[in-house]
Amino acid sequence: MKRVILTPAALPSSALAELKQWLGITSAVDDAPLTALLTAALDVCEAFTGALPLEAECEEALPVCAGWHHLATPPVHAVASVMSVAADGTRTPLLPGAWETDLLADGSGRIRLSAPVEGTRAVVRFTAGLAPEWGRLPEGLRHGIVRLAAHQHRARDGDGAAPLPPASVAALWRPWRRMRLA
């Protein structure tokens, strides 16, 4: 299952302002690299917690076969559409009665095709994320993202990459971490 983020979350200027305040930076010279560090920290946060921090419109490809198929990106808020994809890449929207969705209490989502579908795979378009905007992220997650970006900014001239995230950031994110049993 491959996820594509169609509409990524926009980082507001307040996120950059928090990072600059943490670092004690007052000029706008480093705004672009600092914003890139915040974006990278969001990705590390997702990898660590197993949940997309900021709400985004996503798309995942699923096999066309019977049974429930779990979406890999939690927490899922809404499923907008399901399309069948032909071998040549042509997409055909499926009518709402041709598929079922189930949003579970843990934030995961799953899809079941209730009618036979022509095509090589199905593509599901949905909205997922812990918070709709930066200011509504839980304090521990937001602070951890800022601290990780600051850590990376300070370590930019260092010897090499240290394990990510640092223990201080991992401690802030641990309450949101999703564990998977193998």
C-alpha positions in Angstrom: 0.0 0.0 0.0 1.6 3.2 -1.2 0.5 6.5 0.2 0.6 9.8 -1.6 -0.1 13.1 0.2 -2.2 15.1 -2.3 -2.7 18.2 -0.1 0.0 18.5 2.5 -0.6 20.4 5.7 0.6 24.0 5.5 2.9 25.1 8.2 1.8 28.5 9.5 4.2 31.3 10.3 3.5 30.6 14.0 5.4 27.3 13.7 8.4 29.0 12.3 8.1 31.7 15.0 8.1 29.0 17.7 11.3 27.5 16.3 13.0 30.9 15.9 12.1 31.8 19.4 13.5 28.4 20.7 16.7 29.1 18.8 16.9 32.8 19.6 16.9 33.8 15.9 15.5 37.2 15.0 16.4 37.6 11.4 14.6 36.1 8.4 17.8 34.9 6.6 17.4 31.3 7.7 13.6 31.0 7.3 13.7 28.6 4.3 16.1 26.1 5.9 14.3 26.3 9.2 10.9 25.6 7.5 12.5 22.6 5.8 13.7 21.4 9.2 10.2 21.7 10.6 8.8 19.7 7.7 11.4 17.0 8.2 10.6 17.0 11.9 7.0 16.4 11.1 8.0 13.4 9.0 10.2 12.0 11.8 7.2 12.5 14.2 5.0 10.5 11.9 7.5 7.7 11.7 8.0 7.6 15.4 4.3 7.9 16.5 2.8 6.0 13.6 0.3 8.8 13.1 0.2 11.7 10.7 0.5 14.8 12.9 -1.2 17.4 10.7 -4.3 16.8 8.7 -3.7 16.2 5.0 -5.6 14.8 2.0 -4.1 11.4 1.2 -4.4 8.7 -1.4 -3.6 5.0 -1.0 -3.6 2.2 -3.5 -5.2 -1.1 -2.4 -5.6 -4.5 -4.1 -8.9 -5.3 -5.8 -10.0 -8.3 -3.9 -12.6 -9.4 -1.4 -12.3 -8.5 2.3 -11.4 -5.5 4.4 -8.3 -3.5 3.5 -6.7 -1.4 6.2 -5.5 2.1 5.3 -1.9 2.5 6.4 -2.2 6.2 7.4 -3.9 6.9 10.8 -5.9 8.6 12.1 -8.4 8.6 9.3 -11.2 11.2 9.6 -13.2 10.7 6.4 -13.0 8.8 3.1 -13.9 11.0 0.2 -13.8 8.5 -2.7 -12.7 5.2 -4.1 -11.6 4.7 -7.7 -10.7 1.7 -9.7 -7.5 1.9 -11.7 -7.2 0.2 -15.1 -3.9 -1.3 -16.4 -3.4 1.8 -18.5 -3.8 4.1 -15.4 -7.3 5.3 -16.2 -9.3 6.0 -13.1 -13.0 5.4 -12.7 -14.8 6.6 -9.6 -16.8 3.9 -7.8 -20.3 4.7 -6.7 -20.8 4.9 -2.9 -22.8 1.6 -2.9 -19.8 -0.3 -4.4 -17.6 0.2 -1.4 -18.0 0.4 2.4 -15.8 2.2 4.9 -15.3 1.6 8.6 -13.6 4.2 10.8 -12.5 2.5 14.0 -12.1 4.0 17.5 -8.3 3.8 17.4 -8.2 6.1 14.3 -7.6 3.4 11.7 -9.7 3.1 8.7 -10.6 0.2 6.4 -12.3 -0.2 3.1 -14.3 -3.2 1.6 -15.3 -3.4 -2.0 -18.9 -4.7 -1.9 -19.2 -5.2 -5.7 -16.8 -6.7 -8.3 -14.5 -4.0 -9.6 -12.8 -4.0 -12.9 -9.2 -2.8 -12.8 -5.8 -3.7 -11.3 -6.2 -1.8 -8.1 -8.4 0.6 -6.1 -7.3 4.0 -5.0 -8.8 5.5 -1.9 -8.8 9.3 -1.3 -9.2 10.3 2.4 -8.4 12.8 5.1 -6.1 11.8 7.9 -4.2 13.6 10.7 -4.1 14.2 14.5 -4.9 17.9 14.3 -6.3 20.1 11.6 -3.7 22.8 12.1 -0.4 23.5 13.9 -2.0 25.4 16.8 -4.3 22.4 17.6 -1.5 19.8 17.8 -1.1 18.4 21.3 1.5 20.4 23.2 3.9 17.5 23.6 3.9 16.7 19.9 4.3 20.3 18.8 7.0 21.0 21.3 8.8 17.8 20.3 8.7 18.9 16.6 10.1 22.3 17.4 12.9 20.7 19.6 13.8 18.2 16.9 14.1 21.0 14.3 16.2 23.0 16.7 18.4 20.0 17.5 18.9 19.4 13.8 19.7 23.1 13.2 22.3 23.1 16.0 23.8 19.8 14.8 24.1 20.9 11.1 27.9 21.4 11.4 28.5 18.2 13.5 30.4 15.0 12.8 27.5 12.9 11.7 23.9 12.0 12.2 22.9 11.0 15.7 20.0 8.7 16.3 16.6 10.4 15.7 14.7 11.5 17.6 16.8 12.5 20.6 15.7 11.0 24.0 14.2 14.4 25.1 12.0 14.5 22.0 11.1 10.8 22.1 9.9 11.3 25.7 7.5 14.0 24.5 6.2 11.9 21.6 5.9 8.5 23.4 2.3 9.0 24.7 1.2 9.1 21.0 3.2 6.2 19.8 1.3 3.4 18.2 2.8 0.0 18.8 2.3 -2.8 16.3 2.4 -6.5 17.2 4.2 -8.6 14.6 
